[in-house]
Amino acid sequence: MKKSALLAAVFGAAAIFTAAIAAEGPARKAPDPRSMGGGDCAKNAYNCKDAVNPLPKTNTVWLEEMTWMDVRDAQKAGKKTIIVSTAGMEPNGPWLALGKHVYVMRSNCEAIAKALGNALCAPIVPFVPEGGFNPPTGHMTTNGTISLTEATFEALLTDIATSFKIGGFENIIFIGDSGGNQKGQQEVAKKLNAEWKGSPVVAHIGKYYNYEEIKKHFEAKGDIKGPEADEGLHDDIIITLNMFNTDPESVRWKERVAAGKASINGVSIADKAKNEKLAKEIIEFRTQNAVAEIKKAIAAKGM
């Protein structure tokens, strides 16, 4: 190639590169490290990292009900434990809503977080492994069920935990209210603890899922009939009353009373006042067990 042709090619390429850069517009400014809250600190003082919260302190422990300032201030006050509760969308006989475990977690995560005193609750994860797709197995044979593969579930938990690590939480606690939740939580906690070396701590609290222990406890106290007459439904008095505490409509209480169907496995739920009292005792029992296990896990760095 002649020298003149070579120079022309070089200058031509340089012109194309310059035009491409120009087409992208002016160079972007480096992000302002003071900016938070979804906006630019320079444009609004409420977007600045150290902006004073203009509203009174919130009493909720639920992350989705808080502003970013609420979370920041809660963490500054020592609330650096986040509870990630997983539930499920599955069939539970003719009386209970598909989101059974979501209703349970709504009462229980809040109770556990408040008892710990230094914790918040992440939004409940409603989607968990419930059965196979092709062919449908497990709960996937029933209309309304939503399932995830184990790989998807573990990836979801990993991304959630990673978000909380970046967000400054020191302890990430997994609790699951269904059998299908346990393996994935355990695997993710084990993997992330090894990867992050306990900073933050990631712990799976398997002993939270202890329905048989709960039933035996209340049978021994004489608060429920035992052993129960199994009606063959995916339902029992413990979970029914746990749901009842969150929302009586989730167990169709009024409709069942009116239809003469206000019992499960031979145990009546017709007495609303009795239901409310026993439901609170069930939640307190589960809360005490969970809090003890969470404290142990944190002390052991999740191991």
N, C-alpha and C positions, 0 to 999 in steps of 0.2 A: 504494500500500500504506500502511495506517495505521501510525503510529509504533509502536504496541504490537505489531502483527503483525511489523514489521521486527525489533524487539528480540527477539521470540520466536524468529524464524528464526535470528538471529545466535547467540543463546544455545543454541539447539538444535544448530546446527552445531558450536559449541565443545564441547558435551557429547559429541557423537559422536566428535570428534577426541580428546578427553581419554580416552574409553573405549577407543578404538583403541590409544592409546599405552600405557594400563594393561594391555591385553590382551597386548601384546608382552613384558610382564615388566619387571623392573628394567633400567635403562640398563646397557649393556655397558661394562666398564672398558676403557680404552685398553690395548693389548697391552704387556706388559713388554718393553722393548727388550733386556733381559738374557736373555730366554728363547730357547733353541735346543733342538734335539734332539727336537722333537715333543712337548714338555711345557712346564709352567710352572716357571720358575726359582724362584718363591716356594714351590712345593710340593716340589721336589727339587733339591738343589744340582747334581746331574749335568745338569740342564737349563739351567744358567747358561752364558752365553757364554764365560766364562773358566775354566770348571771344568777341573781337572787330569784328564787321561785316567788312569783307574785301572789301565789295562792297558799292557803293554809295547808299544813301537812295532811296527807291522805291516810285513811285508816285501812285501806284495802291491802291484801297481800297478793292480789292477782296482777301479774305483770301487764296484761292487756288492758287493765283498768287504770293504769298509771301513765303519767306523762314522763318524758325522758328526764325531766328535772326531779320528779318524784323518785325515780329509780336511782338517779345519781345521789340524791340526798339520803335515801334509805341505805345505800351502800356506804356512804360516809358515816352513817350512824351505826354501822356494823352488820347490816343485813347483806352478807356476802355468800349466803347459801341459797341455791336455787333448786327447787324440787320439780323435776320433770315427771309428770304422771301420765301413764298411758292407759288407755281404756279399751274401746272396741265397739264395733257396730255388728251386732249378732242377734239371732233369735233367742227369746227367753220365755217361751210359752205364750199363752193368750193374754196375760195380764200386764207384763212388763214391757216398757218401751225398748226399742232396739238399742238405744244409747244407755242401757243399764249401767255400765261401768263408768260412763261419763257422769251420770247423776251421783254415783257413789263417790267418785273422785272430787266432785264439786264440794261435797261436805268434808271429806277426809283430808284432802290436801290443805285446805284452809285451816282445819283444826290442828294438823301437824305443824304447819308453818307458824301458827300463833303459839303453840306449845314450845317450839324450839326458841322462838323469840328473835332469831337472827336470820330468818328465812323468808323467801318469797316463793310464790307458785307460778311456774311457767304456764302458758295456755295448755290445756289438756290435749294430749295427742289422741284423737279418736280412732285413728286407723292403725291396725295391727294385723299380724298374720291370723287369719280365721279359717283357712283352708286352701286347697289347690284350685286351679282354674280349669285345666283341661286334662282329664274330666273334672268337673266340680267335686270337691271332697270337703269333709268337715262341714262347717256352717255355710259354705258356699252353695250348698244344695237348697238353701232357703232364701226366698225373696227378701231384698233389703239389706243383705249382708254385704259388707265391704271388706276386702282382704288385701293384704300386701304380701309379697314374697319376703322371706327372711332377709334376703340381700337388700331389698328396698327399705325394710324396716330398720335394719342396722345402719344403712346409709343416712336415713332420716335422723336417727338418734345421734349419729356422729356429727352431722351438720349442726344440729341444735346445740349439742355440747360445745362444739367449736365456736359457735356464735357467743355462747356464754363465757367461754374462756377469753375471747377477745373483749367481751363486755365487762371484764373485771371481776367475775364471780370466782370465789376461792374454793367452793364445794358445789359439785353438780351431782344431785341425788336422783336416781331413777327408782320409781315405784310403779308397779304394774298391778292392775286389779283383775287380771285374767291370766289363765295358764299359758296362753299363746304369747304373752308378752315377756315371759321370764328369760328364755334362752337368749333372745336378741339383746336384752338389756345387759345380761351378764357378760356376753361376748364383747359388747362395745365398751363397757366399763373396764374390763380386763385389758383390752387393746389400748385404750386411751391412757389408762394409768401407767402402762409400760412406756408408752410414747412420751407422755408429759411428765413422767417421774413424780406423780403426785402433786403437781402444781399446774392447774388446780386438781384437787381430789375428785375422782369420779367413782361413785359407788352405786352398786345395785343392791337394793334392800329386799332380798328374796323373802325374808320372814314377814314382810308386810302382807303377803298373799297367804293368809293362814286361816281360811274359813273353817276348817275342821277344828282347830284349836278354839276359835271363837264359839262355835256351837257347843263344844264340850263345856266351856266355861259357863255359858248361860244355862245349859241343861243342869249343871251341878248346882247352880244357884237356885234352880227351880223357876226361873223366869220364862223358860220355854219348855215345851213338851219334848221329851227325849226318851229313846230315839224317835225321830220323826217318822211318820208314815209316808214313805216316798211315793209321790203321785206320778213320778216319771217325767216331770217338767224340768226345764233348765232354770230352776228357781228354788229359793228356800227362804225361810223366815228372816235370816240374818241379812241377806242382800235386799230383800223386800223392804225391811225397816230402814236400812241404810239409805235406800233410795227415797223412802217416804220422808225422811228428814229433809232432803233437798226439795222435793216436790211431790206431794201426795198424788198428783195427777199422773206422775210417771209410772205408778203402779195401779192406776185406774181405781183409786180407793172409793170414791163416791159411787161410781158405776157398779163396782163389785158389791158394795153394801146394799145398793138398791136391788141388785139381781140375786142376792143371797149367796154370793161367791166370795165373801170376804174372809178367806182362809187360805193357807198354803201348807201342804203336808200335815193337815190336821190341826194347825195352829191358827187361831182366829186373829184377824187384824181389824175387827169391827170397832173396837174401842179406841177412838182417836187419841184420847189423853194417855192411855196406856202405851199406844204406839209411840207417841212423842217421847215419853219417858224412857222406854226401852231403847229406842233408836239412839238417843243421846248417850246412853250407857254403852251401847255397842261402839259408837264412834269414839268415845273416850277410851275404851279398852284397846281398840285398834291404834289410836293415837299414842297411847303410852308405850305400846310395844314398838311402834315405828320409831318414835323419838329415841328410845333406848338403843335401837339398832343403828340409827343414823349417827348418834354420838360415838358409838363404838367404831363405825366405819371411818368417820372423820379422824378419830384418834389414831386409827391404824393406817391412815393415808389411803383408804379405799381397798386395802389388801385383805 
